[in-house]
Amino acid sequence: MELNFNEIRELLALLNQTDLAEFTLKSSDFELILRKQGKESDRPVVVEPADTARFTPPPVAPVVPAAPPAPAIPSPPSPLATEKLVEITSPIVGTFYSAPAPDEPPFVNVGDRIRNGQTVCIIEAMKIMNEIEAEVSGEIVEILVKNGDSVEFGQALMRVNPG
């Protein structure tokens, strides 16, 4: 049995919508244990692969999202301008990379047109490079983080003008 990052993210979302405090999925290849933080358990979500050569799951962020840090230089855009913009957010805690390698051009720049499913950046977590795909088509209006910045779960990475 293999799980991709999106399937694990869906499991986290489903667990968050239930009263369950813990969910365990076992196979001959790996064991996945998801625990909610809070009164029941103060431990983070744990992913324990049995055979890392065959399956290495992406890191899983805690179910309870942390508040994103405040931007270093606050520049409040007008309310009308932000109403129609869609944010691309980080699904995990890690390091933001704008390009596939240091000597290659960035995936996207401000002003670029993107399509749904297009890779827009990489978030490295626990030595795993996770390609982040756009969930909307449109134009990149703003890139909110710099190459090499640490990002939090749920932190806005980019703003897109859909359409």
Backbone as ProteinMPNN parsed JSONL, in Angstrom:
{"seq_chain_A": "MELNFNEIRELLALLNQTDLAEFTLKSSDFELILRKQGKESDRPVVVEPADTARFTPPPVAPVVPAAPPAPAIPSPPSPLATEKLVEITSPIVGTFYSAPAPDEPPFVNVGDRIRNGQTVCIIEAMKIMNEIEAEVSGEIVEILVKNGDSVEFGQALMRVNPG", "coords_chain_A": {"N_chain_A": [[0.853, -1.175, 0.0], [0.575, 2.186, -0.852], [0.766, 5.599, 0.029], [0.146, 8.86, -1.036], [1.221, 12.297, -0.647], [-1.066, 14.007, -0.785], [-3.137, 12.242, -0.13], [-2.522, 11.641, 2.522], [-2.813, 14.178, 3.59], [-5.578, 14.499, 3.214], [-6.487, 12.53, 4.988], [-5.672, 13.708, 7.397], [-7.333, 15.979, 7.401], [-9.863, 14.769, 7.536], [-9.648, 13.461, 10.036], [-9.472, 15.672, 11.679], [-12.063, 16.614, 11.546], [-13.534, 14.918, 13.069], [-14.452, 13.285, 16.222], [-12.49, 11.621, 16.968], [-9.444, 10.817, 18.622], [-7.178, 9.561, 17.87], [-5.739, 7.859, 15.093], [-4.86, 4.935, 13.416], [-3.081, 3.366, 10.836], [-2.088, 0.462, 9.37], [0.179, -1.492, 7.46], [1.981, -4.036, 5.654], [4.181, -2.681, 4.858], [4.419, -0.177, 6.154], [3.6, 1.919, 8.995], [1.207, 4.16, 9.991], [0.461, 6.641, 12.217], [-1.822, 8.841, 13.463], [-2.363, 11.488, 15.607], [-4.396, 13.655, 17.494], [-3.516, 16.84, 18.782], [-3.651, 18.155, 22.096], [-5.777, 17.808, 24.936], [-5.93, 15.005, 25.066], [-3.487, 14.096, 24.049], [-0.244, 15.333, 24.079], [1.668, 14.98, 22.28], [3.244, 15.297, 19.046], [1.954, 14.615, 15.698], [2.735, 11.432, 14.419], [4.727, 9.72, 12.091], [5.613, 6.605, 11.14], [7.541, 4.812, 9.209], [7.887, 1.427, 8.147], [9.487, 0.288, 6.225], [11.695, 2.122, 4.854], [13.025, 2.212, 2.453], [11.259, 1.448, 0.478], [8.978, 3.01, 0.845], [8.686, 6.304, 1.66], [7.115, 8.415, 3.612], [5.814, 11.761, 3.273], [6.564, 14.485, 5.504], [4.299, 15.039, 8.196], [2.211, 17.531, 9.272], [1.163, 18.878, 12.477], [-2.238, 18.32, 13.499], [-3.635, 20.454, 14.539], [-3.624, 23.616, 13.364], [-1.013, 26.046, 13.393], [-0.828, 29.534, 14.132], [-0.041, 31.68, 11.453], [3.154, 33.344, 11.107], [3.634, 36.895, 11.566], [4.099, 39.108, 8.788], [7.361, 40.4, 7.905], [7.636, 43.021, 6.945], [4.992, 44.866, 7.184], [2.571, 45.554, 4.807], [-0.286, 46.662, 4.25], [-2.572, 45.702, 1.867], [-5.176, 47.157, -0.158], [-8.587, 46.588, 0.87], [-10.33, 45.927, -1.227], [-8.659, 44.925, -3.2], [-7.633, 42.538, -2.114], [-9.831, 40.908, -1.804], [-10.503, 39.343, -4.036], [-8.245, 37.834, -4.454], [-6.461, 34.733, -4.272], [-4.897, 32.709, -1.903], [-1.944, 30.776, -1.93], [-1.031, 28.336, 0.199], [1.222, 26.949, 2.661], [1.304, 23.493, 3.071], [2.695, 22.163, 4.981], [5.242, 22.276, 7.584], [8.392, 23.672, 6.981], [11.187, 24.347, 4.756], [11.192, 26.895, 2.373], [11.589, 26.765, -1.109], [12.17, 28.386, -4.108], [12.939, 27.446, -6.555], [13.779, 24.483, -8.517], [16.444, 23.748, -8.19], [19.507, 25.272, -6.98], [20.879, 26.514, -9.132], [18.997, 26.85, -11.084], [16.197, 28.444, -12.798], [13.462, 30.145, -11.039], [10.35, 28.461, -10.174], [8.036, 30.022, -10.518], [7.353, 33.516, -11.124], [6.484, 36.855, -10.027], [3.718, 38.047, -11.793], [3.617, 35.965, -13.588], [1.563, 33.612, -15.372], [-0.306, 30.971, -14.073], [-1.415, 27.532, -13.905], [-3.944, 25.314, -12.677], [-2.678, 22.724, -10.707], [-0.056, 23.077, -11.432], [3.371, 23.072, -10.527], [4.559, 25.263, -8.086], [6.433, 25.823, -6.168], [8.848, 24.458, -3.816], [8.703, 22.737, -0.75], [10.885, 21.897, 1.678], [11.101, 19.326, 3.983], [12.275, 17.507, 6.635], [14.358, 16.454, 5.046], [13.024, 15.78, 2.759], [11.85, 16.643, -0.384], [9.101, 18.419, -1.163], [6.914, 18.991, -3.664], [4.935, 21.774, -4.275], [1.801, 22.325, -5.477], [-0.239, 24.467, -7.493], [-3.574, 25.245, -6.677], [-5.318, 26.6, -8.12], [-5.981, 28.432, -11.101], [-4.417, 31.25, -12.635], [-2.934, 34.528, -12.204], [0.224, 35.173, -10.774], [0.406, 37.383, -8.192], [1.745, 38.198, -5.957], [4.61, 37.156, -4.176], [5.151, 35.91, -1.12], [7.187, 34.967, 0.538], [10.735, 34.424, 0.892], [13.346, 32.778, -0.943], [14.64, 29.995, 0.727], [13.554, 30.669, 3.179], [12.096, 29.766, 6.339], [8.986, 28.146, 6.726], [5.652, 27.942, 8.033], [2.989, 25.613, 8.836], [0.11, 26.207, 6.976], [0.83, 28.814, 6.385], [0.724, 31.652, 4.273], [2.048, 31.577, 1.051], [2.032, 32.607, -1.54], [0.134, 34.946, -3.513], [-2.6, 34.806, -5.686], [-4.226, 36.03, -8.535], [-7.14, 34.903, -9.55], [-8.371, 33.473, -12.607]], "CA_chain_A": [[0.0, 0.0, 0.0], [1.309, 3.434, -0.893], [-0.019, 6.814, 0.225], [0.854, 10.061, -1.456], [1.066, 13.419, 0.275], [-2.449, 14.501, -0.785], [-3.977, 11.296, 0.603], [-2.248, 11.839, 3.95], [-3.432, 15.46, 3.941], [-7.014, 14.245, 3.325], [-6.694, 11.818, 6.25], [-5.574, 14.706, 8.473], [-8.542, 16.802, 7.379], [-10.971, 13.947, 8.039], [-9.451, 13.265, 11.469], [-9.764, 16.952, 12.331], [-13.507, 16.829, 11.543], [-14.182, 13.908, 13.897], [-14.136, 13.294, 17.643], [-11.407, 10.671, 17.203], [-8.202, 11.415, 19.104], [-6.062, 8.867, 17.257], [-6.055, 7.015, 13.937], [-3.705, 4.127, 13.045], [-3.203, 2.624, 9.585], [-0.925, -0.422, 9.288], [0.306, -2.444, 6.364], [3.252, -4.738, 5.785], [5.251, -1.758, 4.481], [4.555, 0.986, 7.018], [2.581, 2.179, 9.998], [0.902, 5.589, 10.077], [-0.313, 6.942, 13.415], [-2.203, 10.247, 13.534], [-2.938, 11.828, 16.909], [-4.72, 15.074, 17.676], [-2.886, 17.475, 19.929], [-4.623, 18.704, 23.033], [-5.883, 17.147, 26.23], [-5.689, 13.57, 24.949], [-2.088, 13.819, 23.777], [0.553, 16.511, 23.793], [2.699, 14.603, 21.331], [2.898, 15.628, 17.663], [1.575, 13.542, 14.805], [3.89, 10.575, 14.187], [4.726, 8.865, 10.908], [6.65, 5.614, 11.368], [7.61, 3.838, 8.125], [8.548, 0.173, 8.468], [10.476, 0.037, 5.19], [11.9, 3.428, 4.243], [13.53, 2.08, 1.089], [10.133, 1.295, -0.441], [8.006, 4.092, 1.028], [9.064, 7.357, 2.59], [6.008, 9.371, 3.613], [6.19, 13.147, 3.529], [6.29, 14.858, 6.888], [2.909, 15.39, 8.446], [2.111, 18.615, 10.243], [0.148, 18.637, 13.495], [-3.61, 18.543, 13.055], [-4.044, 21.782, 14.969], [-2.741, 24.551, 12.659], [-0.45, 27.158, 14.137], [-1.08, 30.829, 13.496], [1.121, 32.065, 10.651], [3.852, 34.5, 11.654], [3.347, 38.182, 10.926], [5.12, 39.452, 7.806], [8.409, 41.254, 8.431], [7.314, 44.394, 6.586], [3.558, 44.887, 6.887], [2.099, 46.497, 3.797], [-1.679, 46.258, 4.078], [-3.2, 46.046, 0.603], [-6.542, 47.644, -0.015], [-9.53, 45.488, 1.036], [-10.902, 45.522, -2.513], [-7.663, 44.168, -3.959], [-7.417, 41.206, -1.549], [-11.059, 40.11, -1.802], [-10.552, 38.384, -5.128], [-7.011, 37.074, -4.518], [-6.44, 33.417, -3.64], [-3.576, 32.436, -1.345], [-1.359, 29.436, -1.951], [-0.485, 28.206, 1.543], [2.098, 25.803, 2.907], [0.603, 22.395, 3.735], [3.595, 21.565, 5.969], [6.316, 23.092, 8.127], [9.633, 23.335, 6.298], [11.964, 25.414, 4.137], [10.663, 27.275, 1.069], [12.522, 26.925, -2.221], [11.455, 28.903, -5.268], [13.425, 26.788, -7.768], [14.09, 23.068, -8.307], [17.847, 23.645, -7.793], [20.05, 26.624, -6.826], [21.334, 27.087, -10.401], [17.893, 26.851, -12.04], [15.267, 29.566, -12.601], [12.343, 29.834, -10.139], [9.151, 27.867, -10.774], [7.155, 31.125, -10.917], [7.702, 34.887, -10.746], [5.339, 37.755, -10.002], [3.257, 38.342, -13.145], [3.462, 34.724, -14.363], [0.264, 32.929, -15.395], [-0.18, 29.579, -13.65], [-2.609, 26.71, -14.097], [-4.238, 24.378, -11.599], [-1.824, 21.552, -10.747], [1.32, 23.453, -11.783], [4.28, 23.219, -9.394], [4.911, 26.669, -7.898], [7.578, 25.908, -5.267], [9.167, 23.237, -3.077], [8.891, 22.873, 0.689], [11.71, 20.793, 2.176], [10.838, 18.968, 5.373], [12.924, 16.249, 6.993], [15.159, 16.047, 3.882], [12.137, 15.384, 1.656], [11.448, 17.787, -1.197], [7.672, 18.311, -1.462], [6.489, 19.96, -4.67], [3.654, 22.389, -3.945], [1.085, 22.614, -6.715], [-1.305, 25.462, -7.431], [-4.927, 24.698, -6.675], [-6.109, 27.58, -8.845], [-5.318, 29.031, -12.259], [-4.453, 32.704, -12.578], [-1.677, 35.272, -12.299], [0.921, 35.39, -9.508], [0.394, 38.807, -7.885], [2.696, 38.471, -4.891], [5.293, 36.036, -3.533], [5.238, 36.436, 0.241], [8.362, 34.447, 1.244], [11.97, 34.428, 0.118], [14.012, 31.493, -1.097], [15.37, 29.583, 1.924], [12.823, 31.015, 4.404], [11.321, 28.739, 7.039], [7.548, 28.415, 6.653], [4.797, 27.208, 8.954], [1.774, 25.013, 8.305], [-0.948, 27.181, 6.738], [1.36, 30.148, 6.061], [0.54, 32.071, 2.884], [3.291, 31.631, 0.292], [1.826, 33.439, -2.722], [-1.233, 35.38, -3.774], [-2.913, 34.61, -7.099], [-5.446, 36.619, -9.048], [-7.701, 33.821, -10.367], [-9.062, 33.839, -13.843]], "C_chain_A": [[0.892, 1.229, 0.0], [0.335, 4.589, -0.709], [0.8, 7.977, -0.302], [0.539, 11.186, -0.472], [-0.379, 13.901, 0.351], [-3.376, 13.561, -0.032], [-3.765, 11.429, 2.111], [-2.881, 13.141, 4.423], [-4.945, 15.295, 4.086], [-7.342, 13.498, 4.616], [-6.633, 12.785, 7.432], [-6.831, 15.558, 8.552], [-9.733, 16.021, 7.933], [-10.861, 13.726, 9.544], [-9.822, 14.529, 12.237], [-11.273, 17.206, 12.443], [-14.258, 15.824, 12.422], [-13.819, 14.105, 15.36], [-13.012, 12.319, 17.975], [-10.162, 11.407, 17.669], [-6.999, 10.79, 18.416], [-6.561, 7.974, 16.132], [-4.784, 6.261, 13.573], [-4.023, 3.353, 11.779], [-1.935, 1.797, 9.447], [-0.992, -1.251, 8.016], [1.642, -3.148, 6.56], [4.43, -3.81, 5.526], [5.472, -0.622, 5.467], [3.438, 1.008, 8.045], [2.428, 3.692, 10.092], [0.012, 5.795, 11.289], [-0.558, 8.449, 13.433], [-2.863, 10.491, 14.874], [-3.236, 13.31, 16.933], [-3.958, 15.594, 18.874], [-3.971, 18.011, 20.839], [-4.624, 17.912, 24.311], [-5.53, 15.67, 26.148], [-4.201, 13.265, 24.789], [-1.37, 15.119, 23.475], [1.677, 16.202, 22.814], [2.262, 14.989, 19.923], [2.477, 14.393, 16.886], [2.829, 12.757, 14.45], [3.692, 9.778, 12.91], [5.892, 7.911, 11.077], [6.673, 4.603, 10.227], [8.348, 2.588, 8.582], [9.669, -0.099, 7.479], [10.708, 1.337, 4.431], [12.442, 3.34, 2.835], [12.377, 2.022, 0.092], [9.167, 2.455, -0.355], [8.538, 5.065, 2.055], [7.963, 8.394, 2.575], [6.527, 10.782, 3.814], [5.907, 13.482, 4.978], [4.852, 15.321, 7.031], [2.874, 16.44, 9.539], [1.075, 18.262, 11.303], [-1.244, 19.001, 12.976], [-4.084, 19.945, 13.406], [-3.115, 22.796, 14.307], [-2.272, 25.679, 13.564], [-0.764, 28.448, 13.391], [0.147, 31.213, 12.688], [1.804, 33.287, 11.24], [3.513, 35.769, 10.886], [4.441, 38.485, 9.917], [6.115, 40.453, 8.387], [8.113, 42.727, 8.149], [5.831, 44.454, 6.246], [3.229, 45.969, 5.866], [0.663, 46.131, 3.471], [-2.227, 46.688, 2.72], [-4.629, 46.508, 0.834], [-7.502, 46.469, 0.086], [-10.123, 45.014, -0.285], [-9.945, 44.654, -3.303], [-7.52, 42.75, -3.432], [-8.657, 40.332, -1.582], [-11.054, 39.035, -2.874], [-9.291, 37.532, -5.231], [-7.141, 35.766, -3.751], [-5.025, 33.175, -3.14], [-3.192, 30.986, -1.558], [-0.64, 29.319, -0.619], [0.373, 26.954, 1.662], [1.313, 24.707, 3.631], [1.427, 21.746, 4.845], [4.566, 22.614, 6.494], [7.589, 22.695, 7.396], [10.346, 24.562, 5.779], [11.47, 25.633, 2.715], [11.789, 27.399, 0.054], [11.731, 27.319, -3.458], [11.837, 28.203, -6.565], [13.754, 25.323, -7.474], [15.537, 22.824, -7.883], [18.416, 25.066, -7.726], [20.445, 27.294, -8.149], [20.245, 27.134, -11.468], [16.958, 28.029, -11.77], [14.109, 29.16, -11.678], [11.165, 29.225, -10.908], [8.236, 28.959, -11.311], [7.736, 32.448, -10.443], [6.418, 35.704, -10.683], [4.997, 38.126, -11.449], [3.069, 37.115, -14.015], [2.031, 34.212, -14.29], [0.516, 31.483, -14.994], [-1.486, 28.856, -13.912], [-2.75, 25.762, -12.901], [-3.361, 23.139, -11.768], [-0.375, 21.844, -11.092], [2.151, 23.587, -10.509], [4.713, 24.674, -9.298], [6.104, 26.864, -6.956], [7.825, 24.529, -4.659], [9.247, 23.604, -1.606], [9.692, 21.644, 1.129], [11.39, 20.573, 3.644], [11.45, 17.599, 5.626], [13.642, 15.634, 5.79], [14.326, 15.527, 2.722], [11.699, 16.651, 0.938], [10.0, 17.58, -1.643], [7.29, 19.401, -2.456], [5.1, 20.465, -4.31], [3.011, 22.819, -5.257], [-0.008, 23.644, -6.477], [-2.651, 24.749, -7.457], [-5.887, 25.637, -7.386], [-5.293, 28.044, -10.051], [-5.42, 30.546, -12.132], [-3.079, 33.297, -12.702], [-1.078, 35.457, -10.914], [1.016, 36.898, -9.289], [1.487, 39.138, -6.873], [3.298, 37.165, -4.403], [5.697, 36.537, -2.156], [6.451, 35.967, 1.024], [9.555, 34.446, 0.303], [12.551, 33.023, 0.077], [14.833, 31.189, 0.161], [14.679, 29.932, 3.228], [12.168, 29.786, 5.017], [9.855, 29.134, 6.972], [6.808, 27.496, 7.605], [3.631, 26.569, 8.209], [0.715, 26.099, 8.151], [-0.474, 28.579, 6.379], [1.162, 30.441, 4.578], [1.903, 32.208, 2.212], [3.2, 32.614, -0.866], [0.372, 33.867, -2.788], [-1.431, 35.338, -5.289], [-4.216, 35.334, -7.422], [-6.062, 35.583, -9.992], [-8.335, 34.35, -11.646], [-8.235, 33.651, -15.057]], "O_chain_A": [[1.854, 1.305, 0.764], [-0.782, 4.562, -1.226], [2.001, 8.07, -0.047], [-0.301, 11.039, 0.416], [-0.874, 14.177, 1.443], [-4.305, 14.015, 0.635], [-4.717, 11.339, 2.886], [-3.425, 13.206, 5.525], [-5.541, 15.888, 4.985], [-8.347, 13.787, 5.266], [-7.441, 12.695, 8.356], [-7.336, 15.83, 9.641], [-10.52, 16.558, 8.712], [-11.864, 13.796, 10.255], [-10.415, 14.46, 13.313], [-11.712, 17.932, 13.335], [-15.485, 15.876, 12.509], [-13.001, 14.958, 15.707], [-12.62, 12.2, 19.136], [-9.855, 12.491, 17.174], [-5.926, 11.39, 18.37], [-7.652, 7.409, 16.202], [-3.727, 6.878, 13.432], [-5.093, 2.757, 11.654], [-0.833, 2.345, 9.41], [-2.064, -1.652, 7.563], [2.352, -2.88, 7.529], [5.554, -4.11, 5.926], [6.598, -0.145, 5.607], [2.479, 0.239, 7.98], [3.412, 4.414, 10.253], [-1.062, 5.202, 11.386], [0.388, 9.237, 13.419], [-3.807, 9.794, 15.245], [-2.443, 14.124, 16.46], [-3.774, 14.883, 19.862], [-5.085, 18.287, 20.394], [-3.587, 17.398, 24.729], [-4.899, 15.135, 27.058], [-3.711, 12.278, 25.338], [-1.857, 15.924, 22.682], [2.531, 17.047, 22.547], [1.068, 15.011, 19.624], [2.625, 13.266, 17.359], [3.879, 13.351, 14.204], [2.618, 9.225, 12.675], [7.041, 8.346, 11.151], [5.914, 3.634, 10.253], [9.326, 2.68, 9.323], [10.698, -0.659, 7.854], [9.997, 1.626, 3.469], [12.333, 4.306, 2.081], [12.515, 2.504, -1.033], [8.59, 2.854, -1.366], [8.811, 4.688, 3.194], [7.87, 9.179, 1.631], [7.56, 10.983, 4.453], [5.087, 12.821, 5.615], [4.27, 15.911, 6.121], [3.449, 16.25, 10.611], [0.199, 17.433, 11.055], [-1.397, 19.877, 12.125], [-4.847, 20.553, 12.656], [-1.932, 22.845, 14.643], [-3.028, 26.197, 14.387], [-0.941, 28.449, 12.173], [1.269, 31.088, 13.179], [1.147, 34.163, 11.802], [3.154, 35.723, 9.709], [5.602, 38.154, 10.157], [5.764, 41.256, 9.252], [8.315, 43.581, 9.013], [5.449, 44.125, 5.123], [3.567, 47.14, 6.043], [0.41, 45.38, 2.529], [-2.338, 47.881, 2.442], [-5.21, 46.274, 1.893], [-7.268, 45.44, -0.548], [-10.391, 43.823, -0.449], [-10.375, 43.739, -4.005], [-7.306, 41.83, -4.222], [-8.55, 39.118, -1.404], [-11.547, 37.931, -2.646], [-9.261, 36.59, -6.022], [-7.825, 35.687, -2.731], [-4.059, 33.408, -3.866], [-4.009, 30.081, -1.387], [0.261, 30.107, -0.328], [0.259, 26.025, 0.863], [0.724, 24.958, 4.683], [0.929, 20.884, 5.568], [4.696, 23.698, 5.926], [7.846, 21.506, 7.206], [10.151, 25.671, 6.276], [11.342, 24.684, 1.942], [12.807, 28.043, 0.308], [10.747, 26.669, -3.813], [11.142, 28.345, -7.571], [13.981, 24.957, -6.321], [15.83, 21.794, -7.276], [17.867, 25.975, -8.35], [20.353, 28.516, -8.27], [20.531, 27.423, -12.63], [16.923, 28.556, -10.658], [13.806, 27.974, -11.547], [11.004, 29.438, -12.11], [7.717, 28.847, -12.421], [8.508, 32.496, -9.486], [5.388, 35.296, -11.219], [5.88, 38.475, -12.232], [2.435, 37.195, -15.067], [1.364, 34.361, -13.266], [1.433, 30.841, -15.505], [-2.529, 29.478, -14.116], [-1.775, 25.461, -12.212], [-3.307, 22.565, -12.855], [0.459, 20.939, -11.048], [1.684, 24.154, -9.521], [5.174, 25.26, -10.278], [6.717, 27.932, -6.939], [7.113, 23.567, -4.947], [9.789, 24.65, -1.248], [9.245, 20.507, 0.976], [11.404, 21.508, 4.445], [11.168, 16.644, 4.902], [13.541, 14.431, 5.549], [14.858, 14.903, 1.804], [11.238, 17.607, 1.56], [9.711, 16.666, -2.415], [7.336, 20.589, -2.134], [4.192, 19.671, -4.068], [3.593, 23.57, -6.039], [-0.622, 23.69, -5.411], [-2.833, 23.767, -8.177], [-7.106, 25.5, -7.277], [-4.063, 28.046, -10.015], [-6.394, 31.064, -11.585], [-2.163, 32.669, -13.233], [-1.778, 35.851, -9.981], [1.624, 37.611, -10.088], [2.082, 40.214, -6.918], [2.586, 36.175, -4.234], [6.488, 37.472, -2.034], [6.731, 36.519, 2.089], [9.405, 34.465, -0.919], [12.284, 32.194, 0.947], [15.623, 32.02, 0.607], [15.156, 29.539, 4.293], [11.738, 28.879, 4.305], [9.511, 30.305, 7.138], [7.281, 26.41, 7.939], [3.328, 26.947, 7.078], [0.449, 26.837, 9.1], [-1.297, 29.449, 6.095], [1.404, 29.582, 3.73], [2.8, 32.869, 2.735], [4.142, 33.355, -1.148], [-0.506, 33.236, -2.199], [-0.574, 35.764, -6.063], [-5.187, 35.254, -6.668], [-5.575, 35.397, -11.106], [-8.764, 35.501, -11.739], [-8.696, 33.922, -16.166]]}, "name": "protein", "num_of_chains": 1, "seq": "MELNFNEIRELLALLNQTDLAEFTLKSSDFELILRKQGKESDRPVVVEPADTARFTPPPVAPVVPAAPPAPAIPSPPSPLATEKLVEITSPIVGTFYSAPAPDEPPFVNVGDRIRNGQTVCIIEAMKIMNEIEAEVSGEIVEILVKNGDSVEFGQALMRVNPG"}
